[in-house]
Amino acid sequence: MKIVLMVCAVMMQCTLALNAQNQTAILCGRLLTGTDKEVKTNAVIFVQGEKIVEIGTQNAIRPEHTLIDLSGYTVMPGLIDAHVHPLIYGDDYQTNHLKGSSAFNALRGLKTVQNWLAEGWTTIRIAGDADTQYAHLEIRDAINKGIFDGPRIFGAGHYLSVTGGGGDINFFSPEQKIIADGLIVDGPDEIRKAVRNEIKYGSDWIKILVTGAFMSVGDNPQNVHFSDAEISTAVEEAKRRGVPVMAHAHATEGINKAIKLGVRSIEHGTFLNDESIDLFLKYDVYLIPTLAIGEYGLETWENSEAQAKNIALTKKYRAAFKAMLQKAIKRGVKIGVGSDNVGFPPNFAAREFVELVKLGMSPLQAIQAGTKVNAALLMKDNEIGTIEVGKFADIIATKINPLDDISELTRVKFVMKGGKVIKAIE
Ligand SMILES: [Zn+2]
């Protein structure tokens, strides 16, 4: 009996040591798992392969473990940006998209998403992009095949727009045959075909421009562009394939209509009213307000001809929008972090956290908006969004605790994606 027990004990030790050999132990000064309010001190995350296998204490660290010492840092889940366009760049983005081939856009976009990953964004959702083909979905496929490092990518091939809408190019003469930055569709039949094509070429979201836009030229964000029948067709066709719909919507009527017709998220939502808030709650729809880009525009595009409409409208309606967002936050609308990052300067996207805190979110709530909430929006909350056993080891760290200073998220010092160190502590 004694011998059996001894053999068992030795075998257990061996198994532990063997496991430890293949495992990384991340010693965390402070650990924000993202699941609750608790901040754990001196916790250890054990990672094997791509996954988190255990969250324990320092006594469980063995000499065989590969140790990553983040004892001087705050550790939290990798960030998720729910609204980006990696191929778009510049204030005059609607003509810029015609300057590079799809292949060039892919190369440029790959660099862009790699920069974002190094900033802490381990997952992004692309809200449609400006490419004649599907360059950004090819970037995703190349990353998923392990050819390049890059964030987890979900999203839509294009943004579907009506003729003359926010995805159309409305500033050339009728003689010109220009390929618009969006995908132009009119009527339920064209929408149905477009949705089927988007899915065929790899979209796992459908993006529709229900209303006009701020940044495009020659259309009005206060107009509703798609008819009820068109919106319903997009939702119904996508749903049949298990694909959710995100709706760009500024005009009140467009927001409220899109929610009632079954979209999963509203992008921007500038002219939301009290009824919209009721509808967000009733239909359990997410709001991605994309605030940081508005601030950036006001700072940067004062003299931009391409962004003149955007800046005038932003100045006029920003205060009212923020007041309504404060209400929406108080009432518990599910709000996700989405930066609308279009190749802006480094560390732009994390400014979204700062804006959300200014509007009344607690720092923890804002962090969860960019981790846990967005994981649920993506229907990937069993895989990402919090630091829990069984989830992907998508982990970042900052020097200062972002619960004390939320802007610290613009200075992420360590990034791991799926167990692989992308950015090491210097
Ligand atoms: Zn956008």
Residues whose N, C-alpha, C, O or C-beta is under 5 A from the ligand:
A	BS01	ZN	A127 D340
